[in-house]
Amino acid sequence: MIRILSVLLACCLALPVLAQGGPLRIEITEGVIEPVPFAAPAFVPETPQAAEVARQITEVVAADLTGTGLFRRIGPDAFISQVSDFNAPVAYPDWRAVNAQALVTGEVAVQGSALIVRFRLHDVFAGQEMGSGLQFQGTVESWRRMGHKVADVVYSRITGEGGYFDSRVVYVSETGPKDNRQKRLAIMDYDGANTQFLTDSSAIVLAPRFAPSGDRVLYTSYSSGRPRIYLLDVASVSTRALDTEAGSMSFAPRFAPDGRTVIFSQTQDGNTDLFTLDLTTGTRQRLTSAPSIETAPSYSPDGAQIVFESDRSGSQQLYVMPATGGEATRISFGQGRYGTPVWSPRGDYIAFTKQNTGRFHIGVMRTDGSEERLLTASFLDEGPTWSPNGRVIMFTRETRGASGEANLYSVDISGRNLQRIPTTGGASDPAWSPLQN
């Protein structure tokens, strides 16, 4: 549920009452009962040339907040007051009258190519600002990022969680018929805007994964005729193959939290095991040697453990072991097969793909395998990736049939707020970046 901790609503819901003037706060636990209504009047342009970008930034902020399912925007037609001066006193009674609990006000200045955004968040019922106002500065071309940054602050101050709007997603863009798909890497804002292609479609590419710094991407390519791991620099769009081992097939790479080590699967002589590669020294270390298939490894946020999938028990299941190798503990015991595990950035959950009775699901479980919950169900859901704050999971959903297409979807870890992410054409294998600097 959501508990709204403000003086008035705490009394109404029989929740703990804060001291007079206490801040509006949402505590998110198992889902949303009622989205919090907020008002976001168009940010005030400091100069005439800033009018359009001010409007656009306001819309990005509002879309980010409403897209979470935690907030409901009050439309401008309901406003009693208008905000035409960023520094004028706020008429809180007018905003209470339209049932706004939070109010976001802002001002935008354009100076040549420079863009300055100032904003404040107000707790309407307490009649005060929530924290001090902030300012972000960038270029006019970066106006969408400025909007995402504002929304991140608003989200964080009300929920107490980190934001996730100023982030990007790398994925596999798909075009062409199902039996002859052309695949290339693409990157976009978390909401599907600003798409940029990183590779051409001359070779099949799979499973891109961001570095913890967000500036590099690991992926698997068949450009050499067999699966091999490549490292791509996002800024320069330059790539290089990693020297995993000549003659072998390497795939399913992922960075360690320190960004210096890569863990991956390698198939050689008919056996698939987990290895690590030090990007600085080139040192390889073998972590498993069982006569089974070990793949899809993912580190815990502290780098101490690894979760991976293996068929060592006779079916595809999830296991956890120390990051340096050693004894592995099985954590999945439900009906069906489990795969593509990914550790939450918070460290509290592991997301996974589950196949059972002809359906695919995205689910989460505690790191010891307890409290398993299935969040989705469809013909084919797979490949979860976590938002930077561990609140939302993005994944691939593919429709059945010869004309079926893969698309990206997201869902809250409560199982609510399922929505499709707009992309150019088909899309699969998403990987969420950390927040941008």
C-alpha positions as CSV (number, residue, x, y, z in Angstrom):
1,M,0.0,0.0,0.0
2,I,1.0,3.7,-0.1
3,R,0.9,5.5,3.2
4,I,0.7,9.3,2.7
5,L,2.3,10.8,5.7
6,S,1.0,14.3,5.9
7,V,-0.8,15.9,8.7
8,L,-4.3,15.9,7.2
9,L,-4.1,12.5,5.4
10,A,-2.4,10.8,8.3
11,C,-5.4,11.6,10.4
12,C,-7.9,10.5,7.7
13,L,-6.1,7.1,7.2
14,A,-5.5,6.5,10.9
15,L,-1.7,6.5,10.3
16,P,1.0,8.0,12.5
17,V,0.5,11.8,12.7
18,L,3.5,13.9,12.1
19,A,4.2,17.1,13.8
20,Q,2.5,20.2,12.4
21,G,4.2,21.1,9.1
22,G,5.6,17.7,8.7
23,P,6.5,16.8,5.1
24,L,4.4,14.9,2.5
25,R,5.8,11.5,2.2
26,I,4.9,8.3,0.3
27,E,6.0,5.0,1.8
28,I,5.8,2.4,-0.9
29,T,5.3,-1.2,0.2
30,E,3.2,-3.7,-1.7
31,G,1.4,-1.6,-4.2
32,V,-0.6,1.6,-4.9
33,I,-4.1,2.2,-3.5
34,E,-4.5,5.7,-5.0
35,P,-2.0,7.8,-7.0
36,V,-1.0,11.0,-5.3
37,P,-2.5,14.0,-7.1
38,F,0.0,16.7,-8.0
39,A,0.0,19.9,-10.0
40,A,2.7,21.0,-12.4
41,P,1.9,24.4,-14.0
42,A,3.9,25.2,-17.0
43,F,7.4,26.4,-15.9
44,V,7.8,30.1,-16.2
45,P,10.0,31.3,-19.1
46,E,12.5,33.9,-18.0
47,T,12.7,35.2,-21.6
48,P,10.4,34.8,-24.6
49,Q,12.8,32.4,-26.3
50,A,12.5,30.0,-23.4
51,A,8.7,29.6,-23.6
52,E,8.6,26.5,-25.7
53,V,11.4,24.7,-24.0
54,A,9.9,25.6,-20.6
55,R,6.6,24.0,-21.7
56,Q,8.4,20.9,-23.0
57,I,10.4,20.4,-19.7
58,T,7.2,20.7,-17.7
59,E,5.6,17.9,-19.8
60,V,8.6,15.6,-19.3
61,V,8.4,16.1,-15.6
62,A,4.7,15.4,-15.5
63,A,5.0,12.3,-17.8
64,D,7.8,10.9,-15.7
65,L,5.8,11.2,-12.5
66,T,2.5,9.9,-13.9
67,G,4.3,7.0,-15.7
68,T,5.3,5.5,-12.3
69,G,1.7,4.9,-11.4
70,L,2.3,6.6,-8.1
71,F,1.2,10.0,-9.1
72,R,-1.9,11.5,-10.8
73,R,-1.6,14.9,-12.6
74,I,-4.2,17.5,-12.1
75,G,-4.9,19.2,-15.4
76,P,-4.5,22.9,-16.0
77,D,-8.2,23.4,-16.6
78,A,-8.8,22.8,-12.9
79,F,-6.3,25.4,-11.7
80,I,-7.6,28.3,-9.7
81,S,-4.2,30.0,-9.4
82,Q,-1.8,30.5,-12.2
83,V,2.0,30.7,-11.7
84,S,3.4,33.5,-13.7
85,D,6.2,34.6,-11.3
86,F,8.5,31.8,-10.0
87,N,9.4,33.9,-6.9
88,A,5.8,35.0,-6.0
89,P,4.3,33.5,-2.8
90,V,2.3,30.3,-3.5
91,A,-1.5,30.5,-2.9
92,Y,-1.7,27.2,-1.1
93,P,-5.5,27.4,-0.4
94,D,-6.1,27.5,-4.2
95,W,-4.1,24.4,-4.7
96,R,-5.8,22.6,-1.7
97,A,-9.1,23.5,-3.3
98,V,-8.3,21.4,-6.4
99,N,-7.0,18.6,-4.1
100,A,-3.4,18.9,-5.1
101,Q,-1.1,17.3,-2.5
102,A,2.2,18.3,-4.2
103,L,2.9,21.3,-6.4
104,V,5.9,21.6,-8.7
105,T,6.9,25.1,-9.9
106,G,9.8,26.1,-12.1
107,E,11.5,28.7,-14.2
108,V,13.5,28.3,-17.3
109,A,16.2,30.6,-18.8
110,V,17.9,30.3,-22.2
111,Q,21.2,32.2,-22.6
112,G,22.6,31.4,-26.0
113,S,23.1,27.6,-26.1
114,A,22.9,27.4,-22.3
115,L,19.8,26.2,-20.5
116,I,19.1,26.9,-16.8
117,V,16.2,25.3,-14.9
118,R,15.2,26.3,-11.4
119,F,12.4,24.5,-9.6
120,R,10.7,24.0,-6.2
121,L,8.5,21.2,-4.8
122,H,5.7,22.2,-2.4
123,D,3.8,20.2,0.1
124,V,0.4,21.8,-0.4
125,F,-1.3,20.6,2.8
126,A,1.6,21.6,5.0
127,G,1.8,24.9,3.1
128,Q,5.6,24.8,2.7
129,E,8.4,23.8,0.4
130,M,9.8,20.3,0.6
131,G,13.5,21.0,0.9
132,S,15.2,23.9,-0.8
133,G,14.8,24.8,-4.5
134,L,17.4,23.5,-6.9
135,Q,18.9,24.6,-10.2
136,F,20.2,22.5,-13.1
137,Q,22.2,23.8,-16.0
138,G,23.0,22.3,-19.4
139,T,22.5,23.0,-23.1
140,V,19.3,23.7,-24.9
141,E,19.7,20.4,-26.7
142,S,19.7,18.6,-23.3
143,W,16.2,19.9,-22.3
144,R,14.8,16.4,-21.9
145,R,17.6,15.5,-19.5
146,M,16.8,18.6,-17.5
147,G,13.2,17.5,-17.2
148,H,14.2,14.0,-16.1
149,K,16.6,15.4,-13.5
150,V,13.8,17.6,-12.0
151,A,11.4,14.6,-11.9
152,D,14.1,12.5,-10.2
153,V,14.4,15.0,-7.4
154,V,10.6,15.3,-7.0
155,Y,10.2,11.5,-7.0
156,S,13.0,11.1,-4.4
157,R,11.7,13.8,-2.0
158,I,8.2,12.3,-2.0
159,T,9.0,8.6,-2.0
160,G,12.4,8.6,-0.2
161,E,13.8,6.4,-2.9
162,G,16.3,7.2,-5.6
163,G,15.0,8.3,-9.0
164,Y,15.5,6.5,-12.3
165,F,14.3,8.9,-15.0
166,D,17.7,10.4,-16.0
167,S,18.9,7.0,-17.3
168,R,19.2,5.2,-20.6
169,V,18.5,1.7,-21.9
170,V,20.6,-0.2,-24.4
171,Y,18.8,-2.9,-26.3
172,V,18.6,-5.0,-29.5
173,S,16.7,-3.3,-32.3
174,E,14.9,-5.8,-34.5
175,T,13.6,-5.4,-38.1
176,G,12.5,-7.8,-40.8
177,P,10.4,-11.0,-40.8
178,K,10.6,-13.4,-37.9
179,D,12.5,-16.0,-39.8
180,N,15.1,-13.4,-41.0
181,R,15.4,-10.8,-38.3
182,Q,18.0,-8.1,-38.6
183,K,19.5,-7.1,-35.3
184,R,21.6,-4.2,-34.2
185,L,22.4,-2.4,-30.9
186,A,20.5,0.7,-30.0
187,I,20.4,3.1,-27.1
188,M,17.6,5.4,-25.9
189,D,16.4,7.3,-22.9
190,Y,14.5,5.2,-20.4
191,D,11.2,6.4,-21.9
192,G,12.0,5.5,-25.5
193,A,13.1,9.0,-26.6
194,N,16.4,9.9,-28.3
195,T,17.2,6.6,-30.0
196,Q,20.7,6.1,-31.4
197,F,22.0,3.0,-33.2
198,L,25.3,1.7,-32.1
199,T,26.0,-1.1,-34.6
200,D,24.8,-2.0,-38.0
201,S,22.7,-5.1,-38.9
202,S,25.5,-7.0,-40.6
203,A,25.8,-9.6,-37.7
204,I,23.5,-10.9,-35.0
205,V,24.0,-9.2,-31.7
206,L,22.7,-10.3,-28.3
207,A,22.5,-9.4,-24.6
208,P,24.0,-5.9,-24.3
209,R,25.0,-4.9,-20.7
210,F,26.1,-1.6,-19.3
211,A,29.2,-0.9,-17.3
212,P,28.5,0.5,-13.8
213,S,29.8,3.8,-15.0
214,G,27.4,3.8,-18.0
215,D,30.0,4.6,-20.5
216,R,30.7,1.2,-21.9
217,V,28.6,-1.8,-23.1
218,L,29.3,-5.5,-23.3
219,Y,27.5,-7.6,-25.9
220,T,27.7,-10.8,-27.8
221,S,28.2,-10.7,-31.6
222,Y,28.3,-13.4,-34.3
223,S,30.4,-11.2,-36.7
224,S,33.2,-13.8,-36.6
225,G,30.9,-16.7,-37.3
226,R,30.7,-17.8,-33.7
227,P,29.5,-16.0,-30.5
228,R,32.2,-13.7,-29.2
229,I,32.1,-10.9,-26.6
230,Y,32.7,-7.3,-27.6
231,L,33.2,-4.1,-25.6
232,L,31.7,-0.9,-27.0
233,D,32.5,2.7,-25.9
234,V,29.2,4.5,-26.0
235,A,30.6,8.0,-26.6
236,S,32.8,7.1,-29.6
237,V,30.8,4.0,-30.7
238,S,34.1,2.1,-31.1
239,T,34.2,-1.6,-30.4
240,R,36.8,-4.2,-29.7
241,A,36.7,-8.0,-29.2
242,L,37.6,-9.3,-25.8
243,D,40.3,-11.9,-25.7
244,T,38.4,-14.7,-23.9
245,E,40.1,-17.7,-25.6
246,A,40.8,-18.6,-29.2
247,G,38.5,-21.2,-30.7
248,S,35.9,-21.0,-28.0
249,M,32.4,-19.6,-27.9
250,S,31.9,-16.8,-25.4
251,F,28.6,-15.1,-24.5
252,A,26.3,-13.8,-21.7
253,P,28.8,-11.2,-20.4
254,R,28.2,-8.9,-17.5
255,F,30.4,-6.4,-15.6
256,A,31.4,-6.8,-12.0
257,P,30.4,-3.8,-9.8
258,D,34.0,-2.5,-9.9
259,G,33.8,-2.2,-13.7
260,R,37.2,-3.9,-14.1
261,T,36.1,-7.5,-14.3
262,V,33.8,-9.2,-16.7
263,I,32.0,-12.5,-16.0
264,F,30.8,-14.6,-18.9
265,S,29.9,-18.1,-20.2
266,Q,32.3,-20.0,-22.4
267,T,31.7,-23.2,-24.3
268,Q,34.7,-25.4,-25.2
269,D,34.8,-29.1,-25.9
270,G,31.1,-29.4,-25.4
271,N,31.0,-27.9,-21.9
272,T,29.8,-24.5,-20.9
273,D,31.2,-22.9,-17.7
274,L,31.6,-19.5,-16.1
275,F,34.8,-17.5,-16.3
276,T,36.0,-14.0,-15.3
277,L,38.3,-11.7,-17.3
278,D,40.3,-8.9,-15.8
279,L,40.0,-6.1,-18.4
280,T,43.3,-4.5,-17.2
281,T,45.6,-7.5,-17.0
282,G,43.8,-9.9,-19.3
283,T,43.8,-12.6,-16.5
284,R,41.2,-15.3,-16.9
285,Q,39.7,-17.3,-14.0
286,R,37.5,-20.4,-14.3
287,L,34.7,-20.4,-11.7
288,T,32.8,-23.6,-12.6
289,S,33.7,-27.0,-14.0
290,A,30.6,-29.1,-13.7
291,P,29.5,-31.3,-16.7
292,S,26.4,-29.0,-17.1
293,I,25.5,-25.7,-18.7
294,E,26.2,-22.6,-16.5
295,T,25.2,-19.3,-18.0
296,A,23.5,-15.9,-17.4
297,P,25.7,-14.8,-14.4
298,S,24.9,-11.6,-12.5
299,Y,26.8,-10.1,-9.5
300,S,25.3,-9.0,-6.2
301,P,25.7,-5.2,-5.8
302,D,28.6,-5.6,-3.4
303,G,30.4,-8.0,-5.8
304,A,30.6,-10.8,-3.2
305,Q,28.2,-13.3,-4.8
306,I,27.0,-14.4,-8.2
307,V,23.6,-15.7,-9.3
308,F,23.4,-17.8,-12.4
309,E,21.4,-20.5,-14.2
310,S,22.4,-24.1,-14.5
311,D,20.9,-27.4,-15.5
312,R,23.1,-29.4,-13.1
313,S,20.0,-30.6,-11.2
314,G,18.4,-31.9,-14.4
315,S,16.4,-28.8,-15.3
316,Q,17.2,-25.1,-15.7
317,Q,17.3,-23.6,-12.2
318,L,19.0,-20.7,-10.3
319,Y,22.1,-20.9,-8.1
320,V,24.1,-18.5,-6.0
321,M,27.8,-18.9,-5.2
322,P,30.8,-16.8,-4.1
323,A,32.1,-14.4,-6.8
324,T,35.5,-16.3,-6.6
325,G,33.8,-19.6,-7.3
326,G,33.2,-22.5,-4.9
327,E,30.1,-24.3,-3.7
328,A,26.8,-23.2,-5.3
329,T,23.4,-23.1,-3.5
330,R,20.2,-23.7,-5.5
331,I,17.6,-21.0,-4.7
332,S,14.7,-21.9,-7.2
333,F,12.4,-24.7,-6.3
334,G,9.0,-23.9,-7.9
335,Q,7.4,-25.7,-10.8
336,G,9.0,-25.0,-14.2
337,R,12.3,-23.7,-15.5
338,Y,14.1,-20.6,-14.3
339,G,16.6,-18.5,-16.2
340,T,18.2,-15.0,-16.8
341,P,18.6,-14.0,-13.2
342,V,19.5,-10.4,-12.4
343,W,20.4,-9.1,-8.9
344,S,18.6,-6.0,-7.9
345,P,20.7,-2.8,-7.4
346,R,19.3,-2.7,-3.9
347,G,20.6,-6.2,-3.2
348,D,17.2,-7.4,-1.9
349,Y,15.7,-9.3,-4.8
350,I,16.7,-11.3,-7.8
351,A,14.6,-11.0,-11.0
352,F,14.2,-13.9,-13.3
353,T,12.4,-15.5,-16.3
354,K,10.2,-18.5,-15.5
355,Q,8.7,-21.0,-18.0
356,N,5.8,-23.1,-16.6
357,T,2.9,-24.9,-18.3
358,G,3.5,-23.2,-21.6
359,R,3.6,-19.6,-20.3
360,F,6.5,-17.3,-19.6
361,H,6.7,-15.0,-16.6
362,I,8.9,-12.3,-15.2
363,G,9.3,-12.8,-11.4
364,V,11.2,-11.8,-8.4
365,M,12.4,-13.7,-5.3
366,R,14.5,-12.9,-2.3
367,T,18.2,-13.7,-2.6
368,D,17.7,-17.0,-0.7
369,G,14.8,-18.0,-3.0
370,S,12.0,-17.2,-0.6
371,E,9.0,-15.0,-1.4
372,E,8.8,-15.8,-5.1
373,R,6.3,-13.6,-6.9
374,L,5.4,-13.7,-10.6
375,L,4.8,-10.3,-12.0
376,T,3.8,-11.0,-15.6
377,A,2.5,-13.9,-17.8
378,S,2.4,-14.2,-21.6
379,F,3.3,-16.2,-24.6
380,L,7.0,-15.1,-24.1
381,D,8.3,-12.8,-21.5
382,E,12.0,-12.9,-20.8
383,G,15.2,-11.0,-20.0
384,P,14.5,-8.7,-17.0
385,T,16.6,-5.7,-16.2
386,W,16.4,-3.4,-13.2
387,S,15.9,0.4,-13.0
388,P,18.7,2.1,-11.1
389,N,16.6,2.4,-8.0
390,G,15.4,-1.2,-8.0
391,R,11.7,-0.2,-8.3
392,V,10.9,-1.1,-11.9
393,I,11.8,-4.0,-14.2
394,M,12.0,-3.8,-18.0
395,F,11.8,-6.9,-20.1
396,T,11.1,-8.4,-23.6
397,R,7.6,-9.5,-24.6
398,E,7.2,-11.4,-27.9
399,T,3.8,-12.2,-29.5
400,R,3.1,-15.6,-31.0
401,G,2.9,-16.6,-34.6
402,A,4.9,-16.0,-37.8
403,S,4.2,-12.3,-37.6
404,G,5.0,-12.0,-33.9
405,E,7.2,-9.2,-32.8
406,A,9.3,-8.5,-29.8
407,N,8.8,-5.3,-27.8
408,L,9.9,-3.8,-24.5
409,Y,7.7,-3.6,-21.5
410,S,8.1,-2.4,-17.9
411,V,6.4,-3.4,-14.6
412,D,6.6,-2.3,-11.0
413,I,8.0,-4.9,-8.6
414,S,4.5,-5.0,-7.1
415,G,3.2,-6.4,-10.4
416,R,1.3,-3.2,-11.1
417,N,1.7,-0.6,-13.9
418,L,2.5,-2.8,-16.8
419,Q,3.2,-0.7,-19.8
420,R,4.9,-0.9,-23.2
421,I,8.0,1.2,-23.9
422,P,7.8,2.9,-27.3
423,T,10.7,1.9,-29.6
424,T,11.5,2.2,-33.3
425,G,10.5,-1.2,-34.6
426,G,10.9,-4.4,-32.6
427,A,13.1,-4.5,-29.6
428,S,14.5,-7.1,-27.2
429,D,17.3,-7.7,-24.6
430,P,17.0,-4.4,-22.7
431,A,19.7,-3.4,-20.2
432,W,19.1,-0.4,-17.9
433,S,22.0,2.1,-17.3
434,P,22.8,3.7,-13.9
435,L,21.7,7.2,-13.4
436,Q,23.7,9.6,-15.7
437,N,26.2,12.0,-14.1
